[in-house]
Amino acid sequence: MKKFNATVKVKLKPTIKDIKALTLEKAVNNLLDVQNLKCRVGNIYSLEFDAENDKQAEKIVQTISEEILSNSVIEEYEIIW
């Protein structure tokens, strides 16, 4: 078995209104004078696991990302090795 580390970033698709990000933008603008602030809010997951090979590891992380961590209707994800 080989050890693997992957990071999965999950955020709303650009076409979905990100209410948390809009709230963050308003809060920052009330506190500071920041020009053209654009925010996106999401989650970051750090995965550490054992797998037989690279192909199996990719399949594991892909399945976790698609089936557990994200909702494909409104979210997108990025896997970083």
One Martini backbone bead per residue (centre of mass of N, CA, C, O) as a GRO file, in nm:
protein
   81
    1MET     BB    1   0.099   0.035   0.017
    2LYS     BB    2   0.007   0.373  -0.045
    3LYS     BB    3   0.038   0.704   0.024
    4PHE     BB    4  -0.217   0.966   0.035
    5ASN     BB    5  -0.281   1.310  -0.078
    6ALA     BB    6  -0.577   1.521  -0.064
    7THR     BB    7  -0.748   1.803  -0.204
    8VAL     BB    8  -1.082   1.939  -0.161
    9LYS     BB    9  -1.265   2.174  -0.350
   10VAL     BB   10  -1.576   2.336  -0.255
   11LYS     BB   11  -1.817   2.507  -0.470
   12LEU     BB   12  -2.007   2.712  -0.612
   13LYS     BB   13  -2.137   2.782  -0.885
   14PRO     BB   14  -2.138   3.070  -1.073
   15THR     BB   15  -2.466   3.051  -1.120
   16ILE     BB   16  -2.476   3.063  -0.810
   17LYS     BB   17  -2.590   3.214  -0.539
   18ASP     BB   18  -2.369   3.360  -0.287
   19ILE     BB   19  -2.469   3.453   0.016
   20LYS     BB   20  -2.215   3.439   0.195
   21ALA     BB   21  -2.039   3.620   0.013
   22LEU     BB   22  -2.219   3.872   0.021
   23THR     BB   23  -2.201   3.907   0.327
   24LEU     BB   24  -1.895   3.939   0.338
   25GLU     BB   25  -1.871   4.187   0.158
   26LYS     BB   26  -2.042   4.375   0.337
   27ALA     BB   27  -1.872   4.352   0.596
   28VAL     BB   28  -1.606   4.455   0.478
   29ASN     BB   29  -1.721   4.731   0.369
   30ASN     BB   30  -1.800   4.829   0.663
   31LEU     BB   31  -1.495   4.812   0.775
   32LEU     BB   32  -1.368   4.866   0.485
   33ASP     BB   33  -1.181   5.012   0.210
   34VAL     BB   34  -1.280   4.814  -0.057
   35GLN     BB   35  -1.211   4.740  -0.385
   36ASN     BB   36  -1.367   4.506  -0.567
   37LEU     BB   37  -1.495   4.282  -0.393
   38LYS     BB   38  -1.463   3.920  -0.428
   39CYS     BB   39  -1.650   3.633  -0.327
   40ARG     BB   40  -1.596   3.287  -0.218
   41VAL     BB   41  -1.758   3.006  -0.082
   42GLY     BB   42  -1.620   2.714   0.093
   43ASN     BB   43  -1.462   2.390   0.094
   44ILE     BB   44  -1.200   2.205   0.268
   45TYR     BB   45  -1.046   1.884   0.202
   46SER     BB   46  -0.850   1.647   0.381
   47LEU     BB   47  -0.683   1.358   0.244
   48GLU     BB   48  -0.588   1.042   0.402
   49PHE     BB   49  -0.448   0.746   0.237
   50ASP     BB   50  -0.469   0.414   0.116
   51ALA     BB   51  -0.322   0.260  -0.184
   52GLU     BB   52  -0.209   0.070  -0.444
   53ASN     BB   53  -0.252   0.319  -0.655
   54ASP     BB   54  -0.313   0.589  -0.849
   55LYS     BB   55  -0.579   0.495  -0.975
   56GLN     BB   56  -0.724   0.424  -0.709
   57ALA     BB   57  -0.694   0.701  -0.577
   58GLU     BB   58  -0.854   0.862  -0.787
   59LYS     BB   59  -1.119   0.704  -0.751
   60ILE     BB   60  -1.165   0.764  -0.456
   61VAL     BB   61  -1.171   1.077  -0.473
   62GLN     BB   62  -1.389   1.101  -0.687
   63THR     BB   63  -1.614   0.960  -0.525
   64ILE     BB   64  -1.614   1.140  -0.278
   65SER     BB   65  -1.668   1.406  -0.429
   66GLU     BB   66  -1.939   1.320  -0.575
   67GLU     BB   67  -2.102   1.156  -0.329
   68ILE     BB   68  -2.028   1.354  -0.063
   69LEU     BB   69  -1.904   1.662  -0.096
   70SER     BB   70  -2.103   1.704  -0.350
   71ASN     BB   71  -2.336   1.895  -0.554
   72SER     BB   72  -2.378   1.883  -0.896
   73VAL     BB   73  -2.598   2.107  -0.931
   74ILE     BB   74  -2.431   2.353  -0.742
   75GLU     BB   75  -2.142   2.215  -0.754
   76GLU     BB   76  -1.785   2.229  -0.737
   77TYR     BB   77  -1.464   2.061  -0.796
   78GLU     BB   78  -1.123   2.023  -0.663
   79ILE     BB   79  -0.823   1.844  -0.718
   80ILE     BB   80  -0.536   1.811  -0.497
   81TRP     BB   81  -0.200   1.655  -0.485
   0.00000   0.00000   0.00000
